[in-house]
Amino acid sequence: MRETIPRALDGERLDRVVALLTGLPRSRVAELVDAGDVRVGGAAGGSRSRRVVEGEVVEVDLPPSDVEAPRPAPDAGVAFDVVHADEHVIVIDKPAGLVVHPGAGNVGGTLVNGVLARFPDVAEVGDPGRPGVVHRLDRGTSGLLVVARTPAAHASLVAQLRARAVERAYVALTWGHFDAPAGLIDAPVGRAEVDRTRMAISARGREARTRFRVRRSFTRPAELALVECRLETGRTHQIRVHLAAIGHPVVGDTRYRGARPSVPLGRPFLHAYRLAFDHPATGARVEYDAALPPDLAEVVAGLR
């Protein structure tokens, strides 16, 4: 792998930069640096803590991967809309029901398999098991996400996410009326002790912060609220867990007590409607919006 250091990584430690560019864990990167398999400007990188400079060229002799790489899906095998694509990034409007990358129980037919069919170069970016992936959406959540097409773009976007410079806004329909029109839910999220496939508020969990603002409230067919949520962190099921924890589970969410017969819906009413970030190549702020998909728009149209 050979990559030029982008502006977003100027001044970062060499081991952190290589980890971001390759998707490898820091411990493995340390071994590569110590073995001389990482070069900066043609010379062995030396210290792991060396600070890189924008414009420097980093070369990494990557070890053979023991992860089976996802394969491109057959033509038209995975349906999704491309909102924007250039040689650095792809912005996608993911439909509900589509898993982002292969994993247990989903070895094919994922968004990644579909992306590889349309954009084969993504195969060389980031983690070999989930190439190009920077952040994810739950299977039942629709809306916007960005995929990186180059290692430098991947590193820049991951760094922006860690710095909380990526704007991710969602709209959710929740049960009940809120006491306040806006607020911040600040509660750590971790694996539930009884069912490890569920997440829960946990003192042993990771920091999680969700800001919310009530857009509209309804009384028929039940007390409901259309809520805008903005992520400050990106934990698994974060919005769903946070809203359920304050007594306002997401409509249609069977896992977190949001499925009720008065508003039947086959998936959680959660849509990532806005995404904004600094473009990895130009540094310009770019913003994208996605309208509610038909299934969610139909639910809203029936509320009073």
HUDAHU-V714416 format. One record per residue. N is the residue number from 1. RES is the residue in three letters. SS is DSSP state (a for helix, b for strand, c for the rest). PSI is psi in whole degrees, -180 to 180 (999 if undefined). OMEGA is omega in whole degrees, 0 to 359 (NA if undefined). Layout:
BEGIN
n=N res=RES ss=SS psi=PSI omega=OMEGA
n=N res=RES ss=SS psi=PSI omega=OMEGA
END
This chain:
BEGIN
n=1 res=MET ss=c psi=136 omega=179
n=2 res=ARG ss=b psi=125 omega=184
n=3 res=GLU ss=b psi=144 omega=176
n=4 res=THR ss=b psi=135 omega=183
n=5 res=ILE ss=c psi=122 omega=178
n=6 res=PRO ss=c psi=168 omega=181
n=7 res=ARG ss=a psi=-37 omega=184
n=8 res=ALA ss=a psi=-22 omega=183
n=9 res=LEU ss=a psi=6 omega=179
n=10 res=ASP ss=c psi=128 omega=178
n=11 res=GLY ss=c psi=-2 omega=180
n=12 res=GLU ss=c psi=159 omega=176
n=13 res=ARG ss=b psi=146 omega=181
n=14 res=LEU ss=a psi=-44 omega=183
n=15 res=ASP ss=a psi=-36 omega=179
n=16 res=ARG ss=a psi=-40 omega=179
n=17 res=VAL ss=a psi=-46 omega=181
n=18 res=VAL ss=a psi=-37 omega=177
n=19 res=ALA ss=a psi=-42 omega=179
n=20 res=LEU ss=a psi=-40 omega=182
n=21 res=LEU ss=a psi=-33 omega=186
n=22 res=THR ss=a psi=-21 omega=186
n=23 res=GLY ss=c psi=3 omega=180
n=24 res=LEU ss=c psi=152 omega=175
n=25 res=PRO ss=c psi=154 omega=183
n=26 res=ARG ss=a psi=-35 omega=180
n=27 res=SER ss=a psi=-39 omega=179
n=28 res=ARG ss=a psi=-38 omega=178
n=29 res=VAL ss=a psi=-41 omega=179
n=30 res=ALA ss=a psi=-40 omega=178
n=31 res=GLU ss=a psi=-40 omega=179
n=32 res=LEU ss=a psi=-42 omega=179
n=33 res=VAL ss=a psi=-46 omega=182
n=34 res=ASP ss=a psi=-29 omega=181
n=35 res=ALA ss=c psi=-2 omega=180
n=36 res=GLY ss=c psi=16 omega=181
n=37 res=ASP ss=c psi=4 omega=175
n=38 res=VAL ss=b psi=124 omega=182
n=39 res=ARG ss=b psi=142 omega=176
n=40 res=VAL ss=b psi=120 omega=182
n=41 res=GLY ss=c psi=30 omega=178
n=42 res=GLY ss=c psi=-11 omega=180
n=43 res=ALA ss=b psi=151 omega=178
n=44 res=ALA ss=b psi=137 omega=187
n=45 res=GLY ss=c psi=-26 omega=179
n=46 res=GLY ss=c psi=-119 omega=185
n=47 res=SER ss=c psi=140 omega=177
n=48 res=ARG ss=c psi=-29 omega=184
n=49 res=SER ss=c psi=2 omega=178
n=50 res=ARG ss=c psi=136 omega=179
n=51 res=ARG ss=b psi=128 omega=181
n=52 res=VAL ss=c psi=163 omega=183
n=53 res=VAL ss=c psi=141 omega=178
n=54 res=GLU ss=c psi=133 omega=180
n=55 res=GLY ss=c psi=-19 omega=176
n=56 res=GLU ss=c psi=150 omega=180
n=57 res=VAL ss=b psi=123 omega=179
n=58 res=VAL ss=b psi=131 omega=177
n=59 res=GLU ss=b psi=136 omega=182
n=60 res=VAL ss=b psi=127 omega=172
n=61 res=ASP ss=c psi=102 omega=186
n=62 res=LEU ss=c psi=141 omega=177
n=63 res=PRO ss=c psi=157 omega=175
n=64 res=PRO ss=c psi=139 omega=182
n=65 res=SER ss=c psi=138 omega=175
n=66 res=ASP ss=c psi=10 omega=178
n=67 res=VAL ss=c psi=130 omega=178
n=68 res=GLU ss=c psi=120 omega=183
n=69 res=ALA ss=c psi=140 omega=176
n=70 res=PRO ss=c psi=149 omega=179
n=71 res=ARG ss=c psi=150 omega=176
n=72 res=PRO ss=c psi=141 omega=177
n=73 res=ALA ss=c psi=153 omega=174
n=74 res=PRO ss=c psi=159 omega=180
n=75 res=ASP ss=c psi=131 omega=179
n=76 res=ALA ss=c psi=18 omega=182
n=77 res=GLY ss=c psi=-23 omega=179
n=78 res=VAL ss=c psi=120 omega=184
n=79 res=ALA ss=c psi=129 omega=173
n=80 res=PHE ss=c psi=157 omega=180
n=81 res=ASP ss=b psi=134 omega=174
n=82 res=VAL ss=b psi=115 omega=181
n=83 res=VAL ss=b psi=-37 omega=180
n=84 res=HIS ss=b psi=143 omega=174
n=85 res=ALA ss=b psi=133 omega=170
n=86 res=ASP ss=c psi=-169 omega=186
n=87 res=GLU ss=c psi=-2 omega=181
n=88 res=HIS ss=c psi=-40 omega=185
n=89 res=VAL ss=b psi=158 omega=173
n=90 res=ILE ss=b psi=126 omega=176
n=91 res=VAL ss=b psi=126 omega=188
n=92 res=ILE ss=b psi=142 omega=170
n=93 res=ASP ss=b psi=100 omega=185
n=94 res=LYS ss=b psi=131 omega=175
n=95 res=PRO ss=c psi=155 omega=174
n=96 res=ALA ss=c psi=147 omega=179
n=97 res=GLY ss=c psi=-9 omega=181
n=98 res=LEU ss=c psi=123 omega=177
n=99 res=VAL ss=c psi=142 omega=186
n=100 res=VAL ss=c psi=-48 omega=183
n=101 res=HIS ss=c psi=160 omega=181
n=102 res=PRO ss=c psi=148 omega=178
n=103 res=GLY ss=b psi=-167 omega=180
n=104 res=ALA ss=c psi=123 omega=179
n=105 res=GLY ss=c psi=-7 omega=180
n=106 res=ASN ss=b psi=78 omega=183
n=107 res=VAL ss=c psi=-15 omega=179
n=108 res=GLY ss=c psi=177 omega=179
n=109 res=GLY ss=c psi=21 omega=180
n=110 res=THR ss=c psi=172 omega=177
n=111 res=LEU ss=a psi=-42 omega=180
n=112 res=VAL ss=a psi=-42 omega=178
n=113 res=ASN ss=a psi=-39 omega=178
n=114 res=GLY ss=a psi=-39 omega=178
n=115 res=VAL ss=a psi=-43 omega=180
n=116 res=LEU ss=a psi=-32 omega=178
n=117 res=ALA ss=a psi=-35 omega=182
n=118 res=ARG ss=a psi=-32 omega=185
n=119 res=PHE ss=c psi=78 omega=186
n=120 res=PRO ss=a psi=-27 omega=182
n=121 res=ASP ss=a psi=-20 omega=180
n=122 res=VAL ss=a psi=-22 omega=182
n=123 res=ALA ss=a psi=-24 omega=184
n=124 res=GLU ss=a psi=10 omega=188
n=125 res=VAL ss=c psi=125 omega=173
n=126 res=GLY ss=c psi=-150 omega=182
n=127 res=ASP ss=c psi=124 omega=181
n=128 res=PRO ss=a psi=-27 omega=181
n=129 res=GLY ss=a psi=-18 omega=178
n=130 res=ARG ss=a psi=64 omega=187
n=131 res=PRO ss=c psi=138 omega=176
n=132 res=GLY ss=c psi=-14 omega=186
n=133 res=VAL ss=b psi=129 omega=179
n=134 res=VAL ss=c psi=-41 omega=176
n=135 res=HIS ss=c psi=168 omega=186
n=136 res=ARG ss=c psi=164 omega=168
n=137 res=LEU ss=c psi=145 omega=176
n=138 res=ASP ss=c psi=157 omega=180
n=139 res=ARG ss=c psi=-44 omega=184
n=140 res=GLY ss=c psi=-2 omega=181
n=141 res=THR ss=c psi=134 omega=176
n=142 res=SER ss=b psi=167 omega=172
n=143 res=GLY ss=b psi=-161 omega=195
n=144 res=LEU ss=b psi=138 omega=168
n=145 res=LEU ss=b psi=160 omega=182
n=146 res=VAL ss=b psi=140 omega=177
n=147 res=VAL ss=b psi=136 omega=181
n=148 res=ALA ss=b psi=142 omega=180
n=149 res=ARG ss=c psi=-10 omega=178
n=150 res=THR ss=c psi=155 omega=176
n=151 res=PRO ss=a psi=-38 omega=180
n=152 res=ALA ss=a psi=-41 omega=178
n=153 res=ALA ss=a psi=-40 omega=178
n=154 res=HIS ss=a psi=-48 omega=181
n=155 res=ALA ss=a psi=-42 omega=180
n=156 res=SER ss=a psi=-46 omega=182
n=157 res=LEU ss=a psi=-40 omega=178
n=158 res=VAL ss=a psi=-41 omega=179
n=159 res=ALA ss=a psi=-39 omega=179
n=160 res=GLN ss=a psi=-39 omega=177
n=161 res=LEU ss=a psi=-43 omega=180
n=162 res=ARG ss=a psi=-32 omega=179
n=163 res=ALA ss=c psi=1 omega=181
n=164 res=ARG ss=c psi=38 omega=179
n=165 res=ALA ss=c psi=-2 omega=177
n=166 res=VAL ss=c psi=126 omega=178
n=167 res=GLU ss=b psi=123 omega=178
n=168 res=ARG ss=b psi=111 omega=183
n=169 res=ALA ss=b psi=140 omega=183
n=170 res=TYR ss=b psi=158 omega=169
n=171 res=VAL ss=b psi=135 omega=181
n=172 res=ALA ss=b psi=147 omega=170
n=173 res=LEU ss=b psi=125 omega=186
n=174 res=THR ss=b psi=160 omega=177
n=175 res=TRP ss=b psi=139 omega=175
n=176 res=GLY ss=c psi=166 omega=177
n=177 res=HIS ss=c psi=139 omega=182
n=178 res=PHE ss=c psi=147 omega=177
n=179 res=ASP ss=c psi=-30 omega=181
n=180 res=ALA ss=c psi=148 omega=182
n=181 res=PRO ss=c psi=-17 omega=181
n=182 res=ALA ss=b psi=161 omega=179
n=183 res=GLY ss=b psi=-179 omega=179
n=184 res=LEU ss=b psi=127 omega=173
n=185 res=ILE ss=b psi=114 omega=183
n=186 res=ASP ss=b psi=95 omega=183
n=187 res=ALA ss=c psi=131 omega=183
n=188 res=PRO ss=c psi=144 omega=181
n=189 res=VAL ss=b psi=133 omega=178
n=190 res=GLY ss=b psi=-179 omega=180
n=191 res=ARG ss=b psi=138 omega=175
n=192 res=ALA ss=c psi=144 omega=184
n=193 res=GLU ss=c psi=-37 omega=184
n=194 res=VAL ss=c psi=-51 omega=181
n=195 res=ASP ss=c psi=106 omega=186
n=196 res=ARG ss=c psi=-7 omega=176
n=197 res=THR ss=c psi=-10 omega=179
n=198 res=ARG ss=c psi=156 omega=174
n=199 res=MET ss=b psi=161 omega=183
n=200 res=ALA ss=b psi=161 omega=171
n=201 res=ILE ss=b psi=126 omega=185
n=202 res=SER ss=c psi=135 omega=177
n=203 res=ALA ss=c psi=-23 omega=179
n=204 res=ARG ss=c psi=2 omega=181
n=205 res=GLY ss=c psi=-176 omega=180
n=206 res=ARG ss=b psi=152 omega=179
n=207 res=GLU ss=c psi=135 omega=179
n=208 res=ALA ss=c psi=130 omega=182
n=209 res=ARG ss=b psi=128 omega=179
n=210 res=THR ss=b psi=124 omega=174
n=211 res=ARG ss=b psi=142 omega=180
n=212 res=PHE ss=b psi=154 omega=176
n=213 res=ARG ss=b psi=129 omega=180
n=214 res=VAL ss=b psi=123 omega=177
n=215 res=ARG ss=b psi=-50 omega=182
n=216 res=ARG ss=b psi=153 omega=174
n=217 res=SER ss=b psi=150 omega=183
n=218 res=PHE ss=b psi=156 omega=177
n=219 res=THR ss=c psi=-16 omega=179
n=220 res=ARG ss=c psi=136 omega=8
n=221 res=PRO ss=c psi=3 omega=178
n=222 res=ALA ss=c psi=173 omega=175
n=223 res=GLU ss=c psi=117 omega=185
n=224 res=LEU ss=b psi=161 omega=177
n=225 res=ALA ss=b psi=135 omega=173
n=226 res=LEU ss=b psi=117 omega=192
n=227 res=VAL ss=b psi=137 omega=172
n=228 res=GLU ss=b psi=130 omega=180
n=229 res=CYS ss=b psi=139 omega=178
n=230 res=ARG ss=b psi=128 omega=183
n=231 res=LEU ss=b psi=131 omega=168
n=232 res=GLU ss=c psi=-22 omega=173
n=233 res=THR ss=c psi=171 omega=185
n=234 res=GLY ss=c psi=64 omega=180
n=235 res=ARG ss=c psi=157 omega=177
n=236 res=THR ss=c psi=128 omega=178
n=237 res=HIS ss=c psi=23 omega=190
n=238 res=GLN ss=a psi=-53 omega=183
n=239 res=ILE ss=a psi=-44 omega=182
n=240 res=ARG ss=a psi=-44 omega=180
n=241 res=VAL ss=a psi=-45 omega=182
n=242 res=HIS ss=a psi=-46 omega=181
n=243 res=LEU ss=a psi=-39 omega=177
n=244 res=ALA ss=a psi=-36 omega=183
n=245 res=ALA ss=a psi=-28 omega=179
n=246 res=ILE ss=c psi=14 omega=174
n=247 res=GLY ss=c psi=16 omega=181
n=248 res=HIS ss=c psi=66 omega=181
n=249 res=PRO ss=c psi=155 omega=181
n=250 res=VAL ss=b psi=132 omega=179
n=251 res=VAL ss=c psi=133 omega=178
n=252 res=GLY ss=c psi=-2 omega=184
n=253 res=ASP ss=c psi=95 omega=183
n=254 res=THR ss=c psi=-28 omega=185
n=255 res=ARG ss=c psi=-31 omega=184
n=256 res=TYR ss=c psi=43 omega=170
n=257 res=ARG ss=c psi=33 omega=181
n=258 res=GLY ss=c psi=1 omega=180
n=259 res=ALA ss=c psi=116 omega=181
n=260 res=ARG ss=c psi=146 omega=189
n=261 res=PRO ss=a psi=-23 omega=183
n=262 res=SER ss=a psi=-24 omega=174
n=263 res=VAL ss=a psi=84 omega=181
n=264 res=PRO ss=c psi=131 omega=180
n=265 res=LEU ss=c psi=134 omega=186
n=266 res=GLY ss=c psi=6 omega=177
n=267 res=ARG ss=c psi=166 omega=179
n=268 res=PRO ss=c psi=138 omega=175
n=269 res=PHE ss=c psi=83 omega=181
n=270 res=LEU ss=b psi=123 omega=186
n=271 res=HIS ss=b psi=126 omega=178
n=272 res=ALA ss=b psi=96 omega=190
n=273 res=TYR ss=b psi=-19 omega=182
n=274 res=ARG ss=b psi=140 omega=177
n=275 res=LEU ss=b psi=130 omega=179
n=276 res=ALA ss=b psi=141 omega=180
n=277 res=PHE ss=b psi=168 omega=175
n=278 res=ASP ss=b psi=124 omega=183
n=279 res=HIS ss=c psi=129 omega=185
n=280 res=PRO ss=c psi=-28 omega=183
n=281 res=ALA ss=c psi=-42 omega=187
n=282 res=THR ss=c psi=-22 omega=184
n=283 res=GLY ss=c psi=-7 omega=180
n=284 res=ALA ss=c psi=145 omega=177
n=285 res=ARG ss=b psi=127 omega=179
n=286 res=VAL ss=b psi=144 omega=185
n=287 res=GLU ss=b psi=141 omega=180
n=288 res=TYR ss=b psi=146 omega=178
n=289 res=ASP ss=b psi=149 omega=178
n=290 res=ALA ss=c psi=125 omega=180
n=291 res=ALA ss=c psi=159 omega=176
n=292 res=LEU ss=c psi=136 omega=175
n=293 res=PRO ss=c psi=162 omega=186
n=294 res=PRO ss=a psi=-38 omega=183
n=295 res=ASP ss=a psi=-38 omega=180
n=296 res=LEU ss=a psi=-39 omega=178
n=297 res=ALA ss=a psi=-36 omega=179
n=298 res=GLU ss=a psi=-38 omega=178
n=299 res=VAL ss=a psi=-48 omega=181
n=300 res=VAL ss=a psi=-40 omega=181
n=301 res=ALA ss=a psi=-24 omega=181
n=302 res=GLY ss=c psi=3 omega=182
n=303 res=LEU ss=c psi=153 omega=179
n=304 res=ARG ss=c psi=999 omega=NA
END
